[in-house]
Amino acid sequence: MNALDGLRWKPRWVSHLGCLAGCLEYLGVEVSDAWLYGATGHAFVMNIHEELCPSGPTAWKSEVLHELGEAIGCRIERIEGDKRQPGFGDVQHAAWKAARSAIDERIPVYGWELDIPEYYVVHGYDEDGYHFNGPMADEGKGPKPWRELGETDIGWLALHVVRRGEAKDDAVVVKQALDFAVTVRDEPHKYTHGPYAMGLEAYDWWIKAMQDGRTNGFGLPFNAAVWAECRGFAVRFLVEAKERLGDRSAAFDAAFGTAIEAYGVVADNLRALAELFPFMVPDENKEHNANDPERCAAGLLHLRSAKLAEESGLRALEQIADAL
């Protein structure tokens, strides 16, 4: 097997960024987790299915992460395709060729659904297929026959080659990220599709699903864990951004203070929600918790508090972005 020794994903609820973080580390691109989550905009994303399906965290137009991520010093080549479209076999072959070529050049690769519907780092290949690591495959699995990539119920192939790039000025990184957060608020349908909602509207859908008893026992705790992780990194990103900008942030110190405080409240409430509905328990416990009236009542209070705080935080983010 031709392999990239030391290429491993970083365990995260957002497997997409866990894989990208592992690739950047392999390339020697030094970036904190907070800076990665914030700069790519993922710290400020929330995508909710009308029945809290666990697909929410991944079923959105996430290619924007790659565009924003270039600012932290990487270039991402994407090979993507839908098995229901003509020429899918050519896409599979192009992905296989790109992965082998990159690994031969000691360039990291990651892709979608090499095992379960999550992202995985491709750390090697042999004559049969891909060798990878990621969610439920921390020690590595493979080979995944290259002709099977994308041949799932979801039917989507996505393989990404990550190369070093040129990082932009910190002020540019921060402005791009905050502009994205405001765009998601103002145009919540721009980055999502189907029966999903983004931005502040996502809170409304989440609240309504719980009120109407249309929760998914698996999806409720998974969404809680993912979005709690994101907002926790949003706070850390804002703190790091203020520090990096230094004297340049003096003109909008008050807005930074408001944003950090507001997102702290959001993160605390979503973390409490995740504790009410833990993911790392047997499936029967997940279902019981999702249908427990007291837990749901407490969860709704946390969601409403988080939404109010995020509304305040977004107004502060807009002020900072405009000033930058």
N, C-alpha and C positions, 0 to 999 in steps of 0.2 A: 504493500500500500504506500502511495505517495502521500505524506502527511505533513501538516504544519504543527510541529511540536509546540505545545504551550498555548495553542489557540483554543480558548474555552469561553463559553458564554458566562455572563455574570447573572446569577439567579435573581430574577425580578418578576413581579407580577406582570409587568409590561415586557413580555418576552422579546418584542421587537427591539426595545432599547437595551435589554439585557444582552442581546446578540450584537447590536451595534457597539455597545460598550466594550465587549470582548474583542471585537475586531479593531477598535481604536487602540486598545491597550496593546494588542499584538503589533500594531504599526508604530507604537511609541508616541501616539498622540495623547498628550497629557490633558485630561479634562475630567473635572469632578462629575459625579452622578447628577448633582444639582444643576450644573451648567449644561449637561447633556439634555436633561429633561426640560429645562427652561428654554434653551436655545432652539431646540427642535419644536417647541410649542406644546409638546405632549403634557407638560405640567399643567396646562390650562385647558386641556381637552376633557370633555365628558360626552360620551355617545351612548344613548340608552334605547334599547328596544322596547316596544310597547308592552311586552310581557316579561321584561327583564331577562331576555335570553342572554346566555353567556357570550354570545357572539358580539355583543355591543362594543367591547374594548378593541376589537380588530376589524369590525365591519364598517369601515369608513374610508374616505379617500386619503389614506395616510401617506401618499407620495409627497405631500407637502413637507413631511418631516425631513425628507432627503434634501429638498430645496433649501429649507431653513438650516439644516445641519451642515451645509457646505461652509457656513460662516465660522464654524468651530475648527475647520481644517481637515475636511475630508470630501472626497468626490465619490458618489455612488452610482454605479452603472446598474440599471435594472433590466432584467429580462422577464417579461410577464405575458401571460396568455390564459385564455379560457378554453377548457376542453370542448365546450359546445360550439366553438368557432372553427371554421375551416383552417387547415394548416397547423393544427395544434401539435402534430408530430414534429414539425419543423421548429416550433418553439421549444419543445422538449430537447431536441438535438442541439439547438443554439445554447440552451442553458447548460447542458452537459459539456459542450465544447468550451464555453466561457469559464465554467468552474474549474475544469482541468487546466486550462491555460493560466488562470489566475493562481491556482495552487502551485503550478510549476514555477511561477514567478515569485512565489512566497507572498502572495497577496491574499488576504482573508475573504471569505465568502459566507453569506448566510442566506437562508431561504425559508419559505413558508410550507408548513405541513409535511415535513419529512417523516413525521410520526403523527402525533395528535394535532389538532388545529391550532398550532402555535408556531413561533419562529425558532429556527435552529441554526447554529453555526456549523458550517461544513468545514471540517478540519482535515479532510483527506478524501482520496478516492482510490479505487482499484479497478480492475477490468470490468467488474460487474455494476458498480454504482458508487453512490455517495456514502461517506462515513461522517457522522454528525454527532453533536451533543447539544443538549438543551432541556426543556421541561420533560420530566420523567425519563430523561436519558442523560443524566449528569455525567455518567462514566463513559458515555459514548455508545452509539449503536451503528449498525450498518453491516453489509452494504444495502443501501436503498437503491434498487434497480432504477437506472436513470429514465427508463421508459415508463415507470410508474409515477414519476413526479407529476402531480396535478390530477392524477386519475383517482379522484375521491368524490364523495357526494358533493362537496363544495365545488370541486372542479377548477380551482384557480392555481396556476403556477406562478410563483414569484421567486426569483433568485437575484441576489444583490452582490455585486463585487465592490469592495470598499478599498479605495486608494487614498493616500495622503493628499491633502490639498493645502491651500493657503488660508490661514485663519484671518478673519476680518477684525477690525477694531472693536473693542468691547462695546462701545456705544452703538455701533451698527448691529451687533448681535442682540443687544437688549431691545433696541427699537423694533427690529424685525419680529422678535418674539412677542412683544407687547402689542404691536399692531395686529399680529395674528390672533391673539387672545380677544382683542376688541372686535375683529372681523367675525370671529365665531359667535360673539354675542349679537352683533348687528345683522349678520347673514347666516343664521343657524343651519340653513339647508345647503350651504355652499360646499361643505365637505362631507355630507352624509347622503343617504339615499334610502328608499324603501320605508319600512315601518320603524324608523329610528329617528331620534331627536338629539340635537347637540346644543351646547351652550346652556343658558338659563332655562330654555325650554326643556332640556333633558331632566332637570329637577322636577318640572311639572309632570312629565310623563312617569317618572319614577314614583312620585307621590301618588299619582292617580292609579298606577298599577297596584300599589300596596293597598290603597283604599278600596279598590274594586276586587281584591283577592286574586289578581291575575299575575301573581309572582311565580317565578320559576325557582324551585328549591335549590337548584344548582347555580342559576344565574344571579340570584340576589346576593349571596355571599361573595361570589366571584367579582361582580361589579363593585361591591363595597370595598373589597381588598384592592382592586386595581385603582379606583379613583381616589381612595385614601392615600395610596402610595404617590399618585401624581400630585395631589395637593400638598402633601408633605414636602415634596421636592420643589413645589412652587414657592413655598416659604423660604427654603434654603437658597433657591435661585435668586430671589429678590434680595436677600441679605448679601449674597455674593456679588450681585450686580451693583448694589450700592457701594460696596467696598471697592470693587474694580473701577467704578467711575470716579471715586474719590472726590476731588474738588468740583468735578463737573456735575455732581449730583446736588451741589449746595442749593441751586435754584429751586429744586423740587424735593428737598429733604422731607417736607411735610407729607407730600404725596407718597413717598416711599414708606414713611412711617405708617400711614393709613393702610397702604397695600399690604405691608408685612403683617400688621395687626389683623386685618380682615382675613387674609388667607390663613393666618394662624387659627382663627376661629373656624374657618372652613375645614382645615385639616383635622382639628380636634374633633369636630362633629362627625366627619366621615370616618375617622379612626374609631370613634365610639360606636358608630353604626357597624363597622366591620367586627368589632368585639361582640356586639349583640348577635350578629349572624356570622359566626366563624366558618371559614371554608375548610379548614383542616380537621374535619370531624366526619364520622360515617355519614353516608348519604341519607339514611333514615333520620339522622339528627338534623341535617340540613332542611329536609322537608318539614319536620316538626317545628323547627325554629321559624321557618317562613310562614307558617300558619298559626303561630302563637300570637293571640290578640295583644297581650301585654308587650311583647317584644316589638310587634309592628307599631303599636301606639308610640312607644319610646323612639323607634326608628324614624317615624314620621316627624317627630319633634326635632330630631337631629337634622333631617333633610331640610326642613323649613328654616332652621337656624343657619344651616350652611348656605342655602340659597340667598338669604338676606345679606349675609356677610360677603358672599361672592359678588353680589350686585354692587356693594360698596367698594370692594376691592377692584372691580373692573373700572369703575369711575376713576379711581386713583391711577390705575394702569394707563388709562387713556390720557390723563394729565401728563404722566411721565413721557409717554410716547410722543405726544404733541410737543413737549418741551425739547425732546431730543431731535 
